[in-house]
């Protein structure tokens, strides 16, 4: 069996990288004494996968991971024991037990929701949103293994709205197309006529399926 | 720090390389409330986070200070150049990881001196931390700046910048020093009176209470206390019983990858082998072991507290630990099921036990590292590395037969009495090692032979039998490196590594520097030198400018043979081993005479003058 767990990562911990988080989670699992599974080979490591890596600098409100277990554990016990072992700025919020054959959360990903708070030029950015979205296409350059490639962000921005002084963005996160929030903010800054891309704080608030259902329920 | 600056730090972190270096909040770090009576200690490591967090001493002292109800200890490390520049530009003081408290707000600021080439980082950290660089410029409310660690055994190059050095084992001393400083600060004592009080604590050296004078030729003429009641010699502190000495049961677990990301269990302190180039071997005498029972109990707690997957047994010469096989077996039995591996670094070639090798391989596969130091028996006898060619070949054969194909061999070049014949012998030894691999039947050996031979440049260090020796001058070092490259190129399966010789020359200057060397360090820092230990930041030409500006010659410090009677800047430090014994060892070195391990009989190094030391 395996556990699909939702966790949050806050505050200073936004500065750690994906591999750092992976290590921290594996060590927390080891401290917790939960019946985890190990990989084979000379340097066995705990099997664990995150639905989507969180970029450095980004907080996560409802991140999703999958933890294969070697013995049954109730979701309540899983949550209690892992939270005792985790650093305070990472919290497990919920967990769901599924069969081994259950599809991996990563394979069900379709979109992600972000809260973006500009640190500067907020008014200009927020005012530019309607015009920004009215464009037929939003050309940008995306980094890929083959170098920089052109991409049209417009169809990948499912929703972008102003909420108080913040932006709420619903962006594609899928093998067939992904809009990284920094690319969108760069394009928005440019559209708003800012000389340089605006700085902002960002939190990924939800991971969703292609049908915009919470990923952890898929 | 005010909220505006705290917010600025947060913004900075999004702009610097590896921000995880600066965030704190790692598992098992301590955030203690600071009351008026709390002694606040900033443990400063003058290198980057990755190096600092790999250092066992930091974890031991961090734990000890935070266990005291009336003390707190927070960590401060050398920021990378991008962060340092941002801090300076935005006028944000260097801060502690735990609570982002400015360095100058602590009661004590303590540096650990592990490496001479980190000394400019100390100036950079003091400067960034808002603390006057020189002890005599510090105001009443500024922290007392202390320093310890192996490089404190020649404290003179830093004497202008450090208020008080703590010489020797610090477990007990650091608590005494911290309590003394805090009590006197609370009582409103003047700085000079605090320093005078520190002097009463064994192992403490207060440089401002001494004066040095020089001969015309630049050598030291005199060194003496400035006032009555100041001792003429400073004796190092020793923790006699390691089972009694404090060792952490829980250590911080970094998020970001560090150099040694594992549990380090100190099984033993000190080494009796008596290698004549080795400063640690002289400084950390006598040999003291932790009991296997104590170590197993510590390992149990540390694994539970950290979730680490590897335990490394640490000491100067782990193969000499009395009950190594029992200890390794005990750790294996206990932890194999939890997939915790055990590794044994710094094994001497002659102490390698085939069985131990096989046991460690049972859990994790790692390479084999040996340090023959010199390629001929003659030169190994000179340096008292009691290892024969047979020992080396037996060790690598065992390793190859046990399934290793990756062997690292460490050497030094420029050792006293070295000739080109000693260097040419590298290739012969390399061929013997690769031959040992090919002697193992193909189906039994692991594929992919890789023999790495690294040659460091010999740096004569204080308080060793070679403290009087000249280092090779730079062109000679370069010639020898080229000779080795040529000799080793045709040997199949061998890779040759060497170090930047300029760095070793400077290390030699600073290691045996006097008070005037402090001015060179200052001048180099003023000209922008910092992070010198990092190749991309090391500016040899700027250091040479700094020497010139101070009217000093690097060759005087590095490449000069000292006479038997010359007063050495660190002669007032009593490190246990006497100057007479060191000279005797030097004479034996020149004669190529070996001194046996003193476990088999006292050689009279001087440690027995200390109460309770080396008594069976």
Interface residues (C-beta under 8 A of the other chain):
Chain A: X11 X12 X13 X15 X16 X17 X19 X20 X21 X23 X24 X26 X27 X28 X29 X30 X31 X38 X42 X43 X44 X45 X56 X57 X85 X87 X88 X89 X119 X199
Chain B: X11 X13 X14 X19 X20 X22 X23 X24 X25 X26 X27 X253 X255 X256 X257 X304 X305 X306 X307 X308 X309 X338 X339 X364 X365
